[in-house]
């Protein structure tokens, strides 16, 4: 008999038992995308390091252009040309202008740039400005992006391509990131065969190992598949012992219920502390969590859909927690296309496919049994029916969490 806890109670147990424990490693910038930043990043220099033009045209003193028009252009003396990658030279005198390319440096004294299209080059060293410029127009000033001491990126952030660009602008050829936790993956069951093996009578392929490996790696952690363990308590004991010796946490799929051959609960209890056995959720009720040698050990349901949901809801947040990752997941609203009844007393999770119809986002429930993983192939996300509700009605707005 299982003594169940809710998903929220399980999440609280995990937070209390396994505090964040990130440790740093330094990696080259080219391999840092999607890694979790270990320490906050502050600018040590001005970016950009000089005033520059955002247009092809002429650097001017804005006051020299006030009141000009196509009919009455301001006549300025062309004092030179700024080359890309070169300095701007001396200060710009009143009544003068300098030709600048997009991204070119602006000489001291200039406080605006006029687009080439709004000028006339008379060919005699004189340029006509046909549109007045306001101070700061078409310019990026030194330090407009960041200044020394300015916070740029916070610790715990998963680095995105734009973050890599910011680090490159700051001259960071390498960056301190959080070490990736290693998750050992064990599948149990006499009926399991490797993915590349044709199943015989009563046998099925080991779906969960590959699915959990993909899920762990998608979180930025490392996965180690430790093989298939037969329904034998001593064999599971040895396999868990070996996995714990080289991994930061272990995921055991199968054998988590209360049948005669379901040994996960006994092995976890004997080797460590059982934190809970049973969740008030469908699918995923026979879920186990233990603390063995200070490391989390999950006993996941053998049915792939149940293992996937529980891993997304509990294992992924734990992996991020161990990495010190600050994670934010926001649901999107959608109208459910059909009524769904729920199992009263347990929260119910259901995959959906999203589509647009009549200018409104809609969610079509994916119905299927927890042992049939292909029912979730192509799913966009899932929604939860709380345990105190008996279902949702067609047309009701639900919160969809994207996969």
Secondary structure, 3 states (H helix, E strand, C coil): CCECECHHHHHHHHHHHCCCCCCEEEEEHHHCCCCEECCCEECCCCECCCCEECCCEEEECHHHHCCCCCCCCEEEEEEEECCCCCCCCCCCCCCEEEEECCCCECCCCCCEEEEHHHEEECCCCEEEECCCCCCCCCEECCCCCECCCCEEECCCCECCHHHHHHHHHCCCCEEEEECCCEEEEEEECCCEECCCCCCCCCCEECHHHHHHHHHHHHCCCEEEEEEEECCCHHHHHHHHHHHHHHCCEEEEECCCCCCCCCCHHHHHHHHCEEEEECECEECCCCCEEEEECCEEEEEECCCHHHHHHHHHHHHHHHHHHHHCCCCCCCCEEEEECCCEECCCCCEEEEEEEEEEECCEEEEEECCCCCCCHHHCCCCCEEEEECCCCCEECCCCEEEEEEC
